[in-house]
Amino acid sequence: MARNNASLICFIARGVCGTRFLMAGVWRVFTLTPIGHAEKWFTGPYAGTWLPTWALWVAGVVTPFVELLGGALVLSGLFTRWAALALGLVLIEVTFGHTLAEPLYSLSTHIFVDFVCLVVILWSEPRGNAFSLDRLFGLSPRAEASR
């Protein structure tokens, strides 16, 4: 794949994935609140499972901040690889929770879209991350150096 195409594809994937996670984080941090998020999506629904209550609280309170910060970083292309990794861990957490509650849960919802975008970002980074703050600040190697 040509470098320009890889950079454009990565830019679009970063835009889609970063915006989705950023807006989810904004809503969960500032509207729902992290405590409300933990109660609604973690401690309430999974109280009767084998998962420890303290772990549900930690995951429920921390996840909105990871989405907010990770989404902003992916969208801007700053620390892209690490931010995408953090968001990938959120997807693993979400997939685990959904399949714990419903073993045959369909992953064709937002989970699959976010997963594909993260794969594209990680696959094309650093070679295809030319339109990013990583490249602007010299945090990502040039495409020629990564071949």
C-alpha positions in Angstrom: 0.0 0.0 0.0 1.4 3.4 -0.9 2.4 5.6 2.0 -0.2 8.3 1.0 -3.0 5.8 1.0 -1.9 4.3 4.3 -1.8 7.7 5.9 -5.2 8.6 4.6 -6.7 5.4 5.7 -5.1 5.7 9.1 -6.3 9.3 9.4 -9.9 8.3 8.6 -9.8 5.4 11.0 -8.3 7.6 13.7 -11.1 10.1 13.1 -13.9 7.6 13.3 -12.5 5.6 16.3 -11.2 8.6 18.2 -14.5 10.5 17.8 -16.5 7.5 19.0 -14.4 6.9 22.1 -14.0 10.6 22.9 -17.7 11.3 22.7 -18.5 8.2 24.8 -16.0 9.4 27.3 -17.3 12.9 27.4 -20.9 11.6 28.0 -19.8 9.1 30.6 -17.5 11.5 32.5 -19.6 14.8 32.4 -23.2 13.6 32.0 -23.5 10.1 33.4 -20.5 10.6 35.8 -18.0 7.9 36.5 -19.9 6.8 39.6 -23.1 6.6 37.6 -21.4 4.7 34.9 -20.0 2.2 37.4 -23.5 1.7 39.0 -25.4 1.5 35.7 -23.1 -0.7 33.7 -20.8 -2.6 36.2 -21.9 -3.0 39.8 -25.6 -3.2 39.1 -25.7 -5.8 36.2 -22.8 -7.9 37.5 -23.4 -7.9 41.2 -24.6 -11.5 41.1 -21.6 -12.8 39.2 -18.2 -14.2 40.5 -16.5 -10.8 39.8 -15.4 -9.0 42.9 -17.3 -5.8 43.7 -14.1 -3.8 44.1 -13.0 -4.8 40.6 -16.4 -3.8 39.2 -16.1 -0.4 40.9 -12.5 0.2 39.7 -13.3 -0.8 36.1 -16.6 1.2 36.1 -15.0 4.4 37.3 -11.7 4.2 35.3 -13.2 3.2 31.9 -14.8 6.6 31.1 -11.5 8.4 31.7 -9.7 5.9 29.5 -12.3 6.4 26.7 -12.1 10.2 27.1 -8.3 10.5 27.1 -7.7 7.6 24.6 -10.3 8.9 22.2 -8.7 12.4 22.3 -5.2 11.0 21.8 -6.2 8.7 18.9 -8.2 11.5 17.3 -5.2 13.9 17.4 -2.7 11.2 16.6 -0.6 11.8 19.7 0.9 8.7 21.4 -1.3 6.8 18.8 0.0 3.3 19.5 -0.4 3.5 23.3 -3.8 5.2 23.1 -5.0 2.5 20.6 -3.7 -0.2 22.9 -5.6 1.3 25.9 -8.8 1.5 23.9 -8.3 -2.1 22.7 -8.2 -3.1 26.4 -11.5 -1.3 26.9 -12.9 -3.3 24.0 -11.7 -6.5 25.6 -13.3 -5.4 28.9 -16.6 -4.6 27.1 -16.6 -7.9 25.1 -15.9 -9.8 28.3 -18.7 -8.1 30.2 -21.2 -8.6 27.4 -20.4 -12.3 26.8 -20.4 -12.9 30.6 -24.0 -11.7 30.7 -25.0 -13.3 27.4 -22.5 -15.9 26.1 -23.6 -15.6 22.4 -23.7 -11.8 22.4 -23.4 -10.4 18.9 -20.2 -8.4 18.5 -21.6 -6.8 15.3 -22.5 -3.7 17.1 -20.1 -0.8 18.0 -17.6 -3.3 19.3 -16.8 -4.6 15.9 -16.6 -1.2 14.3 -14.2 0.0 17.0 -12.2 -3.1 16.7 -11.7 -2.8 12.9 -10.7 0.9 13.3 -8.2 0.0 16.0 -6.7 -2.8 13.8 -6.4 -0.4 10.9 -4.7 2.2 13.1 -2.3 -0.2 14.7 -1.6 -2.0 11.3 -0.7 1.2 9.5 1.1 2.9 12.4 3.8 4.3 12.2 4.3 4.0 8.5 0.8 5.3 7.7 0.4 7.9 10.5 1.8 10.9 8.6 -1.2 13.2 9.5 -0.7 13.1 13.2 0.8 14.9 16.1 3.2 12.0 16.6 4.7 12.7 13.2 4.7 16.5 13.8 6.5 16.3 17.1 8.9 13.5 15.8 7.4 10.8 18.1 6.8 8.5 15.2 9.5 7.4 12.8 9.2 8.4 9.2 7.8 6.0 6.7 11.1 5.6 5.0 12.8 4.5 8.2 10.1 1.9 9.0 10.5 -0.1 5.8 
